[in-house]
């Protein structure tokens, strides 16, 4: 770390964070930098202490949880460890939305301190909730720790390739330019994915030469694919992908375009920073000091090493509590040590949204990774999106060029039938563009079949 990096972190950033009202960012980050090396037992003790404090607080100040616990005959003393969380029901965005804005919020926080927030709505369902500057500061601290795992230090050049830019000082364009100048940040607004735009982005990165590039997985992939096909290379040590599932093939293409750099996956959602990769790339370290993860299937916890839905409890958030919150992503948890020496548990696999998986007619889940490489190896396909309407009915949307052939069509059909069964109906639809979600993401796969199955089995909530 150079002199500029040290001065920025020790002087400029604390002043800026204090002025913007996010004074807890750096102290909390310092705590995370130390506790990531704790033992698993020390981290569990911390989680249990924070959980006890959280349950006591929401019982006293959040109407939804007070009524829920009273109706179940529970008192705060009944939930002492993370093992006791199973006494509470699993919730999701339907429960939070149904009790928003007042019944689910922390009544001890004044309305003037609350900040309205929302998820990106990439699945078509946007979650609205309350947060605070303190809560956001702790989220950013978790984010910055994951950046440090990828080799970034405050003051290093970094670029973002997203719809909206990182900004701490939102209300002043002058201060925002000062912030970006001090942090040496280049924002590339993600607009239409055309050859001309991709060439412009590649040239900007080549001139800027950042230490880190942060992007949605799909936009980083499309940019990298264009660069590989045109023989372009920009050496960027760390490419952090976020917001979408990254397949092994997509990682391979991105690392080829930005060689000798590496890809680091960052995982967050609904106002929380959950996990990120270290330089050993043995899975995704969980932000265990701030949240607790359960992996469930059919509402029951599954052992380490088994695939299931991810259910998080945010141990710091009370403005709207996220307690046993099913984000409807799918992954595998392990508590085995990582080669880096950190004591944080890890997700060894992260399959993305439950609705980004295929479901076979006999009820098995199939990862979308089986198909990403197929299209990546077809220069005649510029973009794609696959929608599983029913377990035996799949729509494949394709943006193709003049090189597309009947052989390409046949290869697509044969590959999908191989994995999904010969009885699956496949429809190919040729389109001019694959639209983005409101947040700017391009969903490669959408399983309406799993979404219908999940909604049909949605339990009633108190």
Secondary structure, DSSP 8 states (H G I E B T S, - for coil): --HHHHHIIIIIHHHHHHHHT-THHHHHHHHHHHHTTS-HHHHHHHHHHHHHHHHHHHHHH-HHHHHHHHHTT--GGG--SGGGGGGS--B-HHHHHHHTTTTTB-TTS-GGG-EEEE---TTS---EEEE-HHHHHHHHHHHHHHHHHTT--TTS-EEEEESS---S-TT-HHHHHHHHHHHTEEEEE-----HHHHHHHHHHHHHH--SEEEEEHHHHHHHHHHHHHTT-----SEEEEESS---HHHHHHHHHHTTT-EEEEEEEETTEEEEEE-TT-SSEEE-TTTEEEEEEETTEE--TTS-EEEEEEESS--TB--SSEEEEEEEEEE-S--TT-----EEEEEEEEGGGSEE-TTS-EE-THHHHHHHHT-TTEEEEEEEEEETTEEEEEEEE-TT--HHHHHHHHHHHHHHH-TT-EEEEEE-S-----TTS---SEEEHHHHHHHHHT-----
